[in-house]
Amino acid sequence: MIPEMRFGALVVPTHSLFVGLGVILASVVFVLEARRRGALREESLVAVTGALVGGAIGMRLSGWAEHLDLTLNPSLLDAWMFGSRSILGGLTGAYAGVLIAKRLIGYKERTGDLFAPAVALGMAVGRIGCFLTEAPGRPTTLPWGVHAPATVPECPGCLTGQAMHPSFLYEIVFQLAAFAALVWARGRVGRPGELFTLYVAAYAMFRFLVEFARANETVWLDLTRPQWFLIPGLVLVAFRLRYGYRNGFYDRLPGIRAGHSRPEQREGAVSTPLVPPQETS
């Protein structure tokens, strides 16, 4: 584990360094994508500001409601100063921050497609910091299991010297693959905002599954807190994907049967063409 990195006389916490690099890289990708789509305007930059502010608040305060028994939860001040820095909390806060910022300035254009590849690449970089500083995962007999020092906090496997799942490496690979897939698919999705929907759906499912390899505490039915947080979201996103599929938003993606029976194509309905890919968000 590498808790700190030295650059001459400067000592920087490793986790904070890579999270910061991830945020910077995500911002650059957002600006490049907005410029490519002709959407680099003051309003879109306000949306980015909302995402950054909301993400910081959500990440820091995510541990405030960790327990159903409210007496076990920290105060807002303690959560802000010493919170768990949850990625899921940060993403939820960032999403809320974008919605609030857009509402405040009356901006109604969809920005999700600008954020999706930026978030994926930023997450991949940020998770490097997690891999270098946090408990890897649950014990495994797989040949790529990793070992970590016994000094790593909240890591029973570290104390016993067991090989453990490199769960953060799994996520880094997923996020890099997601970034490549989003860049490839951005001209093949038939409605603005659907690229972000696909990313959220893919990440929610991946995160639910990878929790079985992570070292997080199980709280009920052998599931972790992030998994219980994700369950209602997975139900909602399943309905949202079904809606998009039935309306032909994903027909140009491989594996999606083009020309399937959408509501407007049924007998007696007026046929309308699939909305072509748009370059504005």
PEFEN-V355884 format. One line per field, one symbol per residue. phi: phi as a letter, one per 20 degrees, with the letter a starting at -180 (. if undefined). burial: 1 if it has 9 or more other C-alpha atoms within 8 Angstrom, else 0. Layout:
phi: ???
burial: ???
//
This chain:
phi: .cfccdcmeedcgfffffffffffffffffffffffemdecgffffffgfffffffffffefefdfdffffeeffgffffecfflfffffffffffffffffffdmedffdgfffgfffffffgfffffffecdffregbdffefddcffefflbgfffemffcfefffgfgffffffgfffffefeddebgnfffgfffffffffffffffdeeffedalmdeggfffegfffffffffffffffemfdfeegneffmffegfdfgneefcffffgdede
burial: 00101000001111111111111111111110111010110011111111111111111111110000000011000111001111001111111111111110000000111111111111111111111111111111000011111101001011101111111111111011011001001101111111111111100110110110111001000011111101001100110110011101111110000000010010000000000011001
//
